[in-house]
Amino acid sequence: MALLTPEDLEDLLNKLNANNDIIKGATGEDISQICEEAYGTKPGNQKVGIVPITAGNGIIGNFSASLLAITEYFGLEGFITEHPDMTGYYEAVAGGADIILMADDHIFIAHNLSNGKIATNHICTGVIYSEIASRYKHADSKDVLVIGLGRVGYAGASHLVKKGFNVYACDPNTEFMNKAIEELGVNAFDIEKPRKFSMVFEATPNANTISEGMIAERCLVSTPGIPCALPDDLVEKYDIDLVMEPLVIGVAAMLYSIF
Ligand SMILES: NCCC[C@@H](N)C(=O)NCCCC[C@H](N)C(=O)O
């Protein structure tokens, strides 16, 4: 999994507002409305404790500050603990946090201490980005292309299958591909037999994974992946709504999933 960098997190709320405008234009609703419908919840007066974690590669600059900005963007009170790790966890609970946000290099969780609900960033990111792709108001069918079947892509493919979409998926890792075919019943997308999709959910850590044969002239590409899955020439040539943002949309889904 590619770790975020402080540069990925610069100018976060401007990137969110720009993406929210694209989401509204392409689906008819904004990210808060989509989260409310996807999870059936609304923000309340929950207090969010953000605990920096020093494990592995350690603290990422801007990460905790970004989580605080996101918490406040969705109308919640938040605080970053003065200490990291276990001392920070104790500080958050003692400080009256209802929800704890914390991440090491392998898992990023949101835990609601009041109702016991817990969420991971990789599942919530897969669910919300695939949900956004599936709401494209100019879709020409129920066909959705999922590129990448790692933890995030698999979660998104699973969500779309449950919602009754025709999911075509591809991943160079044959184990991931076979698992998704066996467990989810996805159709293997064959790059040799291209189909043009109007809804694409991409979840890989690679650039330019989308090629011309995969997309309709007018389409919605929804991806948390860094770097961008779309080659510049395709962005110029086609009418593509691109939803791509490094952190806020996934964290919004984490929070709404545990309210
Ligand atoms: N969609 C977001 C995916 C984030 C994930 N790829 C990552 O960088 N995780 C590492 C976070 C480490 C945070 C660090 N321990 C801190 O607390 O600052």
The ligand as a Gaussian input file, in Angstrom:
#p B3LYP/6-31G(d) Opt

LIG

0 1
 N       -7.113000       6.783000       1.636000
 C       -6.128000       7.044000       2.663000
 C       -5.139000       5.907000       2.751000
 C       -4.063000       6.201000       3.757000
 C       -2.989000       5.130000       3.734000
 N       -2.539000       4.814000       2.385000
 C       -1.824000       5.596000       4.561000
 O       -1.023000       6.389000       4.103000
 N       -1.771000       5.133000       5.790000
 C       -0.704000       5.504000       6.715000
 C       -1.194000       6.527000       7.707000
 C       -0.158000       6.681000       8.800000
 C       -0.516000       7.814000       9.761000
 C        0.562000       8.015000      10.831000
 N        0.742000       6.800000      11.644000
 C        0.159000       9.184000      11.694000
 O       -0.495000       8.955000      12.729000
 O        0.498000      10.342000      11.310000

